[in-house]
Amino acid sequence: MTVSLPLVVVLGVIAWAAIKFLGVRLWVAAVIALFGFWLSHTILAPAIESGTRSGVDVVNGTND
């Protein structure tokens, strides 16, 4: 059985768990999210997206 989850849902669950169980403060999570948002508008965005897709493909065991 295959389950498909968007990466943002997985990252959201990880962030929630970090806040709930590891004691990470909410403002720290918000700053990290803002940093990611601003980083997505730079010239590094295509490289980050490509690396993320490659990493997900490695974990999923898919090759295109």
N, CA, C and O atoms as a Maestro MAE file, in Angstrom:
{
 s_m_m2io_version
 :::
 2.0.0
}

f_m_ct {
 s_m_title
 :::
 protein
 m_atom[256] {
  # First column is atom index #
  i_m_mmod_type
  r_m_x_coord
  r_m_y_coord
  r_m_z_coord
  i_m_residue_number
  s_m_chain_name
  s_m_pdb_residue_name
  s_m_pdb_atom_name
  i_m_atomic_number
  :::
  1 25 0.841 -1.172 0.000 1 A "MET " " N  " 7
  2 3 0.000 0.000 0.000 1 A "MET " " CA " 6
  3 2 0.892 1.243 0.000 1 A "MET " " C  " 6
  4 15 1.822 1.350 0.799 1 A "MET " " O  " 8
  5 25 0.602 2.169 -0.894 2 A "THR " " N  " 7
  6 3 1.376 3.397 -1.010 2 A "THR " " CA " 6
  7 2 0.594 4.555 -0.419 2 A "THR " " C  " 6
  8 15 -0.586 4.738 -0.717 2 A "THR " " O  " 8
  9 25 1.258 5.332 0.420 3 A "VAL " " N  " 7
  10 3 0.654 6.523 1.006 3 A "VAL " " CA " 6
  11 2 1.433 7.719 0.491 3 A "VAL " " C  " 6
  12 15 2.662 7.745 0.567 3 A "VAL " " O  " 8
  13 25 0.726 8.704 -0.030 4 A "SER " " N  " 7
  14 3 1.373 9.889 -0.565 4 A "SER " " CA " 6
  15 2 1.049 11.087 0.331 4 A "SER " " C  " 6
  16 15 -0.114 11.445 0.517 4 A "SER " " O  " 8
  17 25 2.094 11.692 0.877 5 A "LEU " " N  " 7
  18 3 1.936 12.872 1.719 5 A "LEU " " CA " 6
  19 2 2.780 14.005 1.150 5 A "LEU " " C  " 6
  20 15 3.922 13.784 0.748 5 A "LEU " " O  " 8
  21 25 2.230 15.215 1.112 6 A "PRO " " N  " 7
  22 3 3.056 16.341 0.705 6 A "PRO " " CA " 6
  23 2 4.182 16.571 1.726 6 A "PRO " " C  " 6
  24 15 3.999 16.359 2.925 6 A "PRO " " O  " 8
  25 25 5.322 17.000 1.240 7 A "LEU " " N  " 7
  26 3 6.474 17.240 2.111 7 A "LEU " " CA " 6
  27 2 6.155 18.288 3.166 7 A "LEU " " C  " 6
  28 15 6.661 18.212 4.286 7 A "LEU " " O  " 8
  29 25 5.329 19.260 2.826 8 A "VAL " " N  " 7
  30 3 4.996 20.311 3.788 8 A "VAL " " CA " 6
  31 2 4.228 19.731 4.976 8 A "VAL " " C  " 6
  32 15 4.364 20.238 6.089 8 A "VAL " " O  " 8
  33 25 3.430 18.689 4.772 9 A "VAL " " N  " 7
  34 3 2.708 18.057 5.878 9 A "VAL " " CA " 6
  35 2 3.701 17.341 6.793 9 A "VAL " " C  " 6
  36 15 3.611 17.438 8.017 9 A "VAL " " O  " 8
  37 25 4.636 16.633 6.196 10 A "VAL " " N  " 7
  38 3 5.644 15.928 6.994 10 A "VAL " " CA " 6
  39 2 6.473 16.920 7.804 10 A "VAL " " C  " 6
  40 15 6.717 16.698 8.990 10 A "VAL " " O  " 8
  41 25 6.906 18.011 7.176 11 A "LEU " " N  " 7
  42 3 7.681 19.024 7.884 11 A "LEU " " CA " 6
  43 2 6.861 19.709 8.965 11 A "LEU " " C  " 6
  44 15 7.389 20.060 10.020 11 A "LEU " " O  " 8
  45 25 5.576 19.899 8.707 12 A "GLY " " N  " 7
  46 3 4.692 20.484 9.715 12 A "GLY " " CA " 6
  47 2 4.560 19.598 10.937 12 A "GLY " " C  " 6
  48 15 4.563 20.091 12.065 12 A "GLY " " O  " 8
  49 25 4.446 18.303 10.728 13 A "VAL " " N  " 7
  50 3 4.369 17.357 11.849 13 A "VAL " " CA " 6
  51 2 5.677 17.357 12.639 13 A "VAL " " C  " 6
  52 15 5.662 17.311 13.869 13 A "VAL " " O  " 8
  53 25 6.795 17.409 11.939 14 A "ILE " " N  " 7
  54 3 8.094 17.466 12.616 14 A "ILE " " CA " 6
  55 2 8.219 18.747 13.434 14 A "ILE " " C  " 6
  56 15 8.705 18.718 14.565 14 A "ILE " " O  " 8
  57 25 7.780 19.876 12.862 15 A "ALA " " N  " 7
  58 3 7.836 21.147 13.590 15 A "ALA " " CA " 6
  59 2 6.935 21.105 14.818 15 A "ALA " " C  " 6
  60 15 7.329 21.566 15.890 15 A "ALA " " O  " 8
  61 25 5.733 20.559 14.675 16 A "TRP " " N  " 7
  62 3 4.814 20.460 15.810 16 A "TRP " " CA " 6
  63 2 5.429 19.595 16.916 16 A "TRP " " C  " 6
  64 15 5.370 19.949 18.094 16 A "TRP " " O  " 8
  65 25 6.019 18.461 16.528 17 A "ALA " " N  " 7
  66 3 6.627 17.572 17.508 17 A "ALA " " CA " 6
  67 2 7.808 18.250 18.203 17 A "ALA " " C  " 6
  68 15 8.006 18.069 19.404 17 A "ALA " " O  " 8
  69 25 8.586 19.022 17.461 18 A "ALA " " N  " 7
  70 3 9.723 19.724 18.058 18 A "ALA " " CA " 6
  71 2 9.246 20.758 19.074 18 A "ALA " " C  " 6
  72 15 9.850 20.916 20.135 18 A "ALA " " O  " 8
  73 25 8.169 21.456 18.749 19 A "ILE " " N  " 7
  74 3 7.625 22.448 19.677 19 A "ILE " " CA " 6
  75 2 7.034 21.749 20.898 19 A "ILE " " C  " 6
  76 15 7.247 22.183 22.030 19 A "ILE " " O  " 8
  77 25 6.298 20.679 20.670 20 A "LYS " " N  " 7
  78 3 5.585 19.988 21.749 20 A "LYS " " CA " 6
  79 2 6.524 19.200 22.660 20 A "LYS " " C  " 6
  80 15 6.426 19.301 23.883 20 A "LYS " " O  " 8
  81 25 7.432 18.418 22.079 21 A "PHE " " N  " 7
  82 3 8.202 17.469 22.874 21 A "PHE " " CA " 6
  83 2 9.651 17.891 23.146 21 A "PHE " " C  " 6
  84 15 10.228 17.484 24.154 21 A "PHE " " O  " 8
  85 25 10.233 18.685 22.280 22 A "LEU " " N  " 7
  86 3 11.633 19.073 22.464 22 A "LEU " " CA " 6
  87 2 11.791 20.443 23.123 22 A "LEU " " C  " 6
  88 15 12.900 20.847 23.471 22 A "LEU " " O  " 8
  89 25 10.682 21.147 23.289 23 A "GLY " " N  " 7
  90 3 10.739 22.448 23.941 23 A "GLY " " CA " 6
  91 2 11.225 23.577 23.056 23 A "GLY " " C  " 6
  92 15 11.652 24.617 23.557 23 A "GLY " " O  " 8
  93 25 11.165 23.388 21.740 24 A "VAL " " N  " 7
  94 3 11.538 24.468 20.828 24 A "VAL " " CA " 6
  95 2 10.466 25.556 20.933 24 A "VAL " " C  " 6
  96 15 9.269 25.275 20.869 24 A "VAL " " O  " 8
  97 25 10.902 26.756 21.088 25 A "ARG " " N  " 7
  98 3 9.946 27.860 21.245 25 A "ARG " " CA " 6
  99 2 9.272 28.170 19.904 25 A "ARG " " C  " 6
  100 15 9.867 28.000 18.839 25 A "ARG " " O  " 8
  101 25 8.040 28.621 19.979 26 A "LEU " " N  " 7
  102 3 7.257 28.903 18.778 26 A "LEU " " CA " 6
  103 2 7.914 29.986 17.929 26 A "LEU " " C  " 6
  104 15 7.889 29.902 16.701 26 A "LEU " " O  " 8
  105 25 8.499 30.994 18.559 27 A "TRP " " N  " 7
  106 3 9.112 32.069 17.784 27 A "TRP " " CA " 6
  107 2 10.319 31.558 16.986 27 A "TRP " " C  " 6
  108 15 10.604 32.068 15.902 27 A "TRP " " O  " 8
  109 25 11.019 30.563 17.512 28 A "VAL " " N  " 7
  110 3 12.151 29.986 16.784 28 A "VAL " " CA " 6
  111 2 11.651 29.270 15.536 28 A "VAL " " C  " 6
  112 15 12.241 29.395 14.463 28 A "VAL " " O  " 8
  113 25 10.565 28.521 15.679 29 A "ALA " " N  " 7
  114 3 9.978 27.838 14.525 29 A "ALA " " CA " 6
  115 2 9.487 28.852 13.495 29 A "ALA " " C  " 6
  116 15 9.628 28.630 12.293 29 A "ALA " " O  " 8
  117 25 8.911 29.966 13.958 30 A "ALA " " N  " 7
  118 3 8.436 31.005 13.036 30 A "ALA " " CA " 6
  119 2 9.596 31.654 12.291 30 A "ALA " " C  " 6
  120 15 9.482 31.930 11.097 30 A "ALA " " O  " 8
  121 25 10.703 31.901 12.973 31 A "VAL " " N  " 7
  122 3 11.881 32.492 12.319 31 A "VAL " " CA " 6
  123 2 12.441 31.535 11.275 31 A "VAL " " C  " 6
  124 15 12.818 31.961 10.183 31 A "VAL " " O  " 8
  125 25 12.498 30.253 11.597 32 A "ILE " " N  " 7
  126 3 12.990 29.263 10.635 32 A "ILE " " CA " 6
  127 2 12.080 29.201 9.419 32 A "ILE " " C  " 6
  128 15 12.567 29.104 8.292 32 A "ILE " " O  " 8
  129 25 10.758 29.256 9.626 33 A "ALA " " N  " 7
  130 3 9.811 29.244 8.515 33 A "ALA " " CA " 6
  131 2 9.975 30.492 7.648 33 A "ALA " " C  " 6
  132 15 9.947 30.395 6.421 33 A "ALA " " O  " 8
  133 25 10.143 31.655 8.265 34 A "LEU " " N  " 7
  134 3 10.357 32.887 7.502 34 A "LEU " " CA " 6
  135 2 11.658 32.829 6.713 34 A "LEU " " C  " 6
  136 15 11.716 33.283 5.570 34 A "LEU " " O  " 8
  137 25 12.700 32.272 7.322 35 A "PHE " " N  " 7
  138 3 13.967 32.129 6.614 35 A "PHE " " CA " 6
  139 2 13.784 31.260 5.369 35 A "PHE " " C  " 6
  140 15 14.298 31.591 4.301 35 A "PHE " " O  " 8
  141 25 13.063 30.164 5.501 36 A "GLY " " N  " 7
  142 3 12.798 29.304 4.351 36 A "GLY " " CA " 6
  143 2 11.991 30.012 3.283 36 A "GLY " " C  " 6
  144 15 12.242 29.838 2.090 36 A "GLY " " O  " 8
  145 25 11.009 30.821 3.713 37 A "PHE " " N  " 7
  146 3 10.193 31.570 2.765 37 A "PHE " " CA " 6
  147 2 11.051 32.572 1.995 37 A "PHE " " C  " 6
  148 15 10.942 32.671 0.773 37 A "PHE " " O  " 8
  149 25 11.894 33.308 2.696 38 A "TRP " " N  " 7
  150 3 12.754 34.288 2.034 38 A "TRP " " CA " 6
  151 2 13.811 33.604 1.172 38 A "TRP " " C  " 6
  152 15 14.165 34.111 0.107 38 A "TRP " " O  " 8
  153 25 14.307 32.479 1.613 39 A "LEU " " N  " 7
  154 3 15.300 31.734 0.845 39 A "LEU " " CA " 6
  155 2 14.709 31.218 -0.466 39 A "LEU " " C  " 6
  156 15 15.424 31.066 -1.456 39 A "LEU " " O  " 8
  157 25 13.412 30.952 -0.468 40 A "SER " " N  " 7
  158 3 12.777 30.442 -1.681 40 A "SER " " CA " 6
  159 2 12.704 31.488 -2.787 40 A "SER " " C  " 6
  160 15 12.425 31.156 -3.939 40 A "SER " " O  " 8
  161 25 12.952 32.746 -2.443 41 A "HIS " " N  " 7
  162 3 12.912 33.815 -3.436 41 A "HIS " " CA " 6
  163 2 14.310 34.244 -3.882 41 A "HIS " " C  " 6
  164 15 14.472 35.309 -4.478 41 A "HIS " " O  " 8
  165 25 15.306 33.428 -3.597 42 A "THR " " N  " 7
  166 3 16.673 33.759 -3.991 42 A "THR " " CA " 6
  167 2 17.097 32.880 -5.167 42 A "THR " " C  " 6
  168 15 16.333 32.041 -5.646 42 A "THR " " O  " 8
  169 25 18.311 33.091 -5.610 43 A "ILE " " N  " 7
  170 3 18.847 32.315 -6.721 43 A "ILE " " CA " 6
  171 2 19.135 30.864 -6.297 43 A "ILE " " C  " 6
  172 15 19.334 30.000 -7.150 43 A "ILE " " O  " 8
  173 25 19.157 30.601 -5.001 44 A "LEU " " N  " 7
  174 3 19.417 29.247 -4.500 44 A "LEU " " CA " 6
  175 2 18.189 28.343 -4.566 44 A "LEU " " C  " 6
  176 15 18.318 27.129 -4.409 44 A "LEU " " O  " 8
  177 25 17.015 28.898 -4.793 45 A "ALA " " N  " 7
  178 3 15.771 28.124 -4.756 45 A "ALA " " CA " 6
  179 2 15.772 26.922 -5.717 45 A "ALA " " C  " 6
  180 15 15.393 25.829 -5.296 45 A "ALA " " O  " 8
  181 25 16.179 27.075 -6.982 46 A "PRO " " N  " 7
  182 3 16.177 25.900 -7.865 46 A "PRO " " CA " 6
  183 2 17.105 24.781 -7.385 46 A "PRO " " C  " 6
  184 15 16.773 23.603 -7.515 46 A "PRO " " O  " 8
  185 25 18.250 25.139 -6.839 47 A "ALA " " N  " 7
  186 3 19.180 24.125 -6.341 47 A "ALA " " CA " 6
  187 2 18.604 23.414 -5.116 47 A "ALA " " C  " 6
  188 15 18.762 22.202 -4.968 47 A "ALA " " O  " 8
  189 25 17.944 24.160 -4.248 48 A "ILE " " N  " 7
  190 3 17.330 23.565 -3.066 48 A "ILE " " CA " 6
  191 2 16.199 22.634 -3.475 48 A "ILE " " C  " 6
  192 15 16.076 21.534 -2.937 48 A "ILE " " O  " 8
  193 25 15.371 23.064 -4.422 49 A "GLU " " N  " 7
  194 3 14.264 22.232 -4.879 49 A "GLU " " CA " 6
  195 2 14.779 20.951 -5.539 49 A "GLU " " C  " 6
  196 15 14.245 19.867 -5.304 49 A "GLU " " O  " 8
  197 25 15.803 21.079 -6.353 50 A "SER " " N  " 7
  198 3 16.381 19.913 -7.022 50 A "SER " " CA " 6
  199 2 16.965 18.939 -6.002 50 A "SER " " C  " 6
  200 15 16.771 17.728 -6.113 50 A "SER " " O  " 8
  201 25 17.674 19.464 -5.017 51 A "GLY " " N  " 7
  202 3 18.252 18.608 -3.988 51 A "GLY " " CA " 6
  203 2 17.187 17.923 -3.147 51 A "GLY " " C  " 6
  204 15 17.333 16.757 -2.779 51 A "GLY " " O  " 8
  205 25 16.114 18.647 -2.844 52 A "THR " " N  " 7
  206 3 15.012 18.062 -2.076 52 A "THR " " CA " 6
  207 2 14.344 16.953 -2.868 52 A "THR " " C  " 6
  208 15 14.057 15.887 -2.324 52 A "THR " " O  " 8
  209 25 14.093 17.194 -4.152 53 A "ARG " " N  " 7
  210 3 13.460 16.167 -4.989 53 A "ARG " " CA " 6
  211 2 14.357 14.937 -5.111 53 A "ARG " " C  " 6
  212 15 13.875 13.805 -5.073 53 A "ARG " " O  " 8
  213 25 15.652 15.160 -5.255 54 A "SER " " N  " 7
  214 3 16.579 14.026 -5.342 54 A "SER " " CA " 6
  215 2 16.593 13.228 -4.046 54 A "SER " " C  " 6
  216 15 16.620 11.997 -4.068 54 A "SER " " O  " 8
  217 25 16.575 13.928 -2.922 55 A "GLY " " N  " 7
  218 3 16.553 13.249 -1.631 55 A "GLY " " CA " 6
  219 2 15.284 12.448 -1.426 55 A "GLY " " C  " 6
  220 15 15.331 11.330 -0.914 55 A "GLY " " O  " 8
  221 25 14.155 13.006 -1.821 56 A "VAL " " N  " 7
  222 3 12.884 12.291 -1.701 56 A "VAL " " CA " 6
  223 2 12.879 11.076 -2.621 56 A "VAL " " C  " 6
  224 15 12.382 10.014 -2.246 56 A "VAL " " O  " 8
  225 25 13.431 11.229 -3.830 57 A "ASP " " N  " 7
  226 3 13.506 10.081 -4.755 57 A "ASP " " CA " 6
  227 2 14.388 8.975 -4.194 57 A "ASP " " C  " 6
  228 15 14.079 7.794 -4.353 57 A "ASP " " O  " 8
  229 25 15.484 9.348 -3.538 58 A "VAL " " N  " 7
  230 3 16.358 8.342 -2.933 58 A "VAL " " CA " 6
  231 2 15.624 7.609 -1.822 58 A "VAL " " C  " 6
  232 15 15.706 6.385 -1.722 58 A "VAL " " O  " 8
  233 25 14.906 8.353 -0.988 59 A "VAL " " N  " 7
  234 3 14.171 7.725 0.114 59 A "VAL " " CA " 6
  235 2 13.064 6.828 -0.428 59 A "VAL " " C  " 6
  236 15 12.838 5.736 0.095 59 A "VAL " " O  " 8
  237 25 12.377 7.279 -1.469 60 A "ASN " " N  " 7
  238 3 11.281 6.503 -2.046 60 A "ASN " " CA " 6
  239 2 11.770 5.377 -2.950 60 A "ASN " " C  " 6
  240 15 11.008 4.463 -3.269 60 A "ASN " " O  " 8
  241 25 13.020 5.434 -3.361 61 A "GLY " " N  " 7
  242 3 13.560 4.399 -4.241 61 A "GLY " " CA " 6
  243 2 13.065 4.506 -5.664 61 A "GLY " " C  " 6
  244 15 12.967 3.493 -6.356 61 A "GLY " " O  " 8
  245 25 12.747 5.711 -6.124 62 A "THR " " N  " 7
  246 3 12.276 5.900 -7.495 62 A "THR " " CA " 6
  247 2 13.371 6.524 -8.333 62 A "THR " " C  " 6
  248 15 14.160 7.334 -7.845 62 A "THR " " O  " 8
  249 25 13.412 6.144 -9.586 63 A "ASN " " N  " 7
  250 3 14.359 6.709 -10.544 63 A "ASN " " CA " 6
  251 2 13.600 7.092 -11.797 63 A "ASN " " C  " 6
  252 15 12.837 6.298 -12.347 63 A "ASN " " O  " 8
  253 25 13.820 8.329 -12.242 64 A "ASP " " N  " 7
  254 3 13.165 8.790 -13.490 64 A "ASP " " CA " 6
  255 2 14.115 8.730 -14.649 64 A "ASP " " C  " 6
  256 15 13.745 9.077 -15.770 64 A "ASP " " O  " 8
  :::
 }
 m_bond[255] {
  # First column is bond index #
  i_m_from
  i_m_to
  i_m_order
  :::
  1 1 2 1
  2 2 3 1
  3 3 4 2
  4 3 5 1
  5 5 6 1
  6 6 7 1
  7 7 8 2
  8 7 9 1
  9 9 10 1
  10 10 11 1
  11 11 12 2
  12 11 13 1
  13 13 14 1
  14 14 15 1
  15 15 16 2
  16 15 17 1
  17 17 18 1
  18 18 19 1
  19 19 20 2
  20 19 21 1
  21 21 22 1
  22 22 23 1
  23 23 24 2
  24 23 25 1
  25 25 26 1
  26 26 27 1
  27 27 28 2
  28 27 29 1
  29 29 30 1
  30 30 31 1
  31 31 32 2
  32 31 33 1
  33 33 34 1
  34 34 35 1
  35 35 36 2
  36 35 37 1
  37 37 38 1
  38 38 39 1
  39 39 40 2
  40 39 41 1
  41 41 42 1
  42 42 43 1
  43 43 44 2
  44 43 45 1
  45 45 46 1
  46 46 47 1
  47 47 48 2
  48 47 49 1
  49 49 50 1
  50 50 51 1
  51 51 52 2
  52 51 53 1
  53 53 54 1
  54 54 55 1
  55 55 56 2
  56 55 57 1
  57 57 58 1
  58 58 59 1
  59 59 60 2
  60 59 61 1
  61 61 62 1
  62 62 63 1
  63 63 64 2
  64 63 65 1
  65 65 66 1
  66 66 67 1
  67 67 68 2
  68 67 69 1
  69 69 70 1
  70 70 71 1
  71 71 72 2
  72 71 73 1
  73 73 74 1
  74 74 75 1
  75 75 76 2
  76 75 77 1
  77 77 78 1
  78 78 79 1
  79 79 80 2
  80 79 81 1
  81 81 82 1
  82 82 83 1
  83 83 84 2
  84 83 85 1
  85 85 86 1
  86 86 87 1
  87 87 88 2
  88 87 89 1
  89 89 90 1
  90 90 91 1
  91 91 92 2
  92 91 93 1
  93 93 94 1
  94 94 95 1
  95 95 96 2
  96 95 97 1
  97 97 98 1
  98 98 99 1
  99 99 100 2
  100 99 101 1
  101 101 102 1
  102 102 103 1
  103 103 104 2
  104 103 105 1
  105 105 106 1
  106 106 107 1
  107 107 108 2
  108 107 109 1
  109 109 110 1
  110 110 111 1
  111 111 112 2
  112 111 113 1
  113 113 114 1
  114 114 115 1
  115 115 116 2
  116 115 117 1
  117 117 118 1
  118 118 119 1
  119 119 120 2
  120 119 121 1
  121 121 122 1
  122 122 123 1
  123 123 124 2
  124 123 125 1
  125 125 126 1
  126 126 127 1
  127 127 128 2
  128 127 129 1
  129 129 130 1
  130 130 131 1
  131 131 132 2
  132 131 133 1
  133 133 134 1
  134 134 135 1
  135 135 136 2
  136 135 137 1
  137 137 138 1
  138 138 139 1
  139 139 140 2
  140 139 141 1
  141 141 142 1
  142 142 143 1
  143 143 144 2
  144 143 145 1
  145 145 146 1
  146 146 147 1
  147 147 148 2
  148 147 149 1
  149 149 150 1
  150 150 151 1
  151 151 152 2
  152 151 153 1
  153 153 154 1
  154 154 155 1
  155 155 156 2
  156 155 157 1
  157 157 158 1
  158 158 159 1
  159 159 160 2
  160 159 161 1
  161 161 162 1
  162 162 163 1
  163 163 164 2
  164 163 165 1
  165 165 166 1
  166 166 167 1
  167 167 168 2
  168 167 169 1
  169 169 170 1
  170 170 171 1
  171 171 172 2
  172 171 173 1
  173 173 174 1
  174 174 175 1
  175 175 176 2
  176 175 177 1
  177 177 178 1
  178 178 179 1
  179 179 180 2
  180 179 181 1
  181 181 182 1
  182 182 183 1
  183 183 184 2
  184 183 185 1
  185 185 186 1
  186 186 187 1
  187 187 188 2
  188 187 189 1
  189 189 190 1
  190 190 191 1
  191 191 192 2
  192 191 193 1
  193 193 194 1
  194 194 195 1
  195 195 196 2
  196 195 197 1
  197 197 198 1
  198 198 199 1
  199 199 200 2
  200 199 201 1
  201 201 202 1
  202 202 203 1
  203 203 204 2
  204 203 205 1
  205 205 206 1
  206 206 207 1
  207 207 208 2
  208 207 209 1
  209 209 210 1
  210 210 211 1
  211 211 212 2
  212 211 213 1
  213 213 214 1
  214 214 215 1
  215 215 216 2
  216 215 217 1
  217 217 218 1
  218 218 219 1
  219 219 220 2
  220 219 221 1
  221 221 222 1
  222 222 223 1
  223 223 224 2
  224 223 225 1
  225 225 226 1
  226 226 227 1
  227 227 228 2
  228 227 229 1
  229 229 230 1
  230 230 231 1
  231 231 232 2
  232 231 233 1
  233 233 234 1
  234 234 235 1
  235 235 236 2
  236 235 237 1
  237 237 238 1
  238 238 239 1
  239 239 240 2
  240 239 241 1
  241 241 242 1
  242 242 243 1
  243 243 244 2
  244 243 245 1
  245 245 246 1
  246 246 247 1
  247 247 248 2
  248 247 249 1
  249 249 250 1
  250 250 251 1
  251 251 252 2
  252 251 253 1
  253 253 254 1
  254 254 255 1
  255 255 256 2
  :::
 }
}
